[in-house]
Amino acid sequence: MLVAHEVARALGVRALFTERQEGAMTLRRGFSFEPGEPALVVEDVITTGLSTRETIQCVEQAGGKVVGAGALIDRSGGTADLGLPKAALITLKIQNYDPSECPLCRAGIPAVKPGSRTKK
């Protein structure tokens, strides 16, 4: 949210944000778009692109037109397909493992799952 706010401030436009409600990305707090209003989706980190695609869909369902996406870090190595132009300050290829193949899991080191999909 802070990253998007600062990008919007630098561009001289308003910042809106989505939140996960009952597992679905939603536009809340009275935010709305004019039909066809251009929008840029800004994230801190893109890993697979799933949350970014959910946000894009949420904006489009609310009437906005997403013209691009940006992130501080793209952990996909540039492979996350968002269906529109994207840019990141840094692109990294971070190895992900299936739990059955994870060397840390095999060594008995507990997995920690940070991020917006963490269940409490």
C-alpha positions in Angstrom: 0.0 0.0 0.0 2.8 2.4 0.8 4.6 1.7 -2.4 1.5 2.4 -4.5 0.8 5.5 -2.5 4.3 6.9 -3.2 4.1 6.0 -6.9 0.8 7.7 -7.1 2.1 10.8 -5.3 5.1 11.0 -7.7 2.8 10.7 -10.7 0.4 13.3 -9.3 -2.6 10.9 -9.3 -4.7 9.3 -6.6 -3.9 6.0 -4.9 -6.5 3.2 -4.3 -5.9 -0.2 -2.9 -7.5 -3.6 -2.8 -7.8 -5.9 0.1 -8.4 -9.6 0.5 -11.9 -10.3 1.9 -13.1 -13.8 2.4 -10.2 -15.0 0.1 -11.0 -12.6 -2.8 -9.3 -9.4 -3.8 -11.8 -6.6 -3.4 -11.9 -2.8 -3.8 -13.2 -1.5 -0.5 -13.4 1.7 1.6 -15.6 3.5 -0.8 -13.1 3.4 -3.7 -14.4 3.5 -7.2 -13.4 4.0 -10.8 -15.0 6.0 -13.6 -15.7 3.7 -16.6 -12.5 3.2 -18.5 -10.4 5.2 -16.0 -6.7 4.3 -16.5 -5.0 2.5 -13.6 -1.5 1.3 -12.8 -1.3 -1.7 -10.5 1.8 -1.4 -8.2 3.1 -4.1 -5.9 6.0 -4.5 -3.5 6.9 -8.0 -4.8 5.7 -10.1 -7.7 6.4 -13.8 -7.2 4.0 -15.8 -9.5 1.8 -12.8 -10.5 -1.3 -14.4 -9.0 -2.1 -11.5 -6.6 -1.3 -9.0 -9.3 -3.6 -10.7 -11.8 -6.3 -10.8 -9.1 -5.9 -7.1 -8.5 -6.0 -6.3 -12.2 -9.3 -8.3 -12.4 -10.7 -6.5 -9.4 -9.9 -3.1 -11.0 -11.4 -4.1 -14.3 -14.6 -5.4 -12.7 -14.9 -2.0 -10.9 -14.7 -0.3 -14.4 -11.1 0.7 -14.4 -8.7 0.0 -17.3 -5.3 -1.3 -16.2 -2.6 0.0 -18.5 0.4 -1.6 -16.7 1.9 -3.0 -13.6 5.0 -2.2 -11.5 6.8 -3.7 -8.6 9.8 -3.1 -6.5 10.9 -6.7 -7.0 10.0 -9.3 -9.6 10.9 -12.6 -8.0 9.7 -14.5 -11.1 12.8 -13.8 -13.1 10.6 -11.9 -15.4 8.4 -14.9 -16.3 5.2 -13.8 -14.4 2.7 -13.2 -17.2 0.3 -10.4 -16.3 -1.1 -9.9 -19.8 0.1 -6.3 -19.9 3.3 -4.3 -19.7 5.2 -4.6 -16.4 8.3 -3.1 -14.9 10.3 -3.7 -11.7 13.2 -2.0 -10.0 15.0 -5.4 -9.8 14.2 -8.8 -11.3 15.4 -11.9 -9.5 15.0 -15.6 -10.2 14.2 -17.2 -6.8 14.1 -21.0 -6.6 10.8 -22.4 -5.3 10.5 -26.0 -4.2 7.6 -28.5 -3.9 7.6 -29.4 -0.2 8.5 -33.0 -1.0 11.6 -31.9 -2.8 12.7 -29.0 -0.6 16.2 -29.5 0.8 15.4 -27.4 3.9 12.3 -29.5 4.6 14.5 -32.7 4.3 16.9 -31.2 6.8 14.1 -30.6 9.3 14.2 -26.8 9.0 10.6 -25.5 9.5 9.0 -23.7 6.6 7.9 -20.1 7.1 5.2 -18.7 4.7 5.2 -14.9 4.7 3.0 -12.8 2.5 -0.6 -11.9 1.9 -1.8 -15.5 1.6 -0.6 -16.5 5.1 -3.4 -18.2 7.1 -3.5 -17.3 10.7 
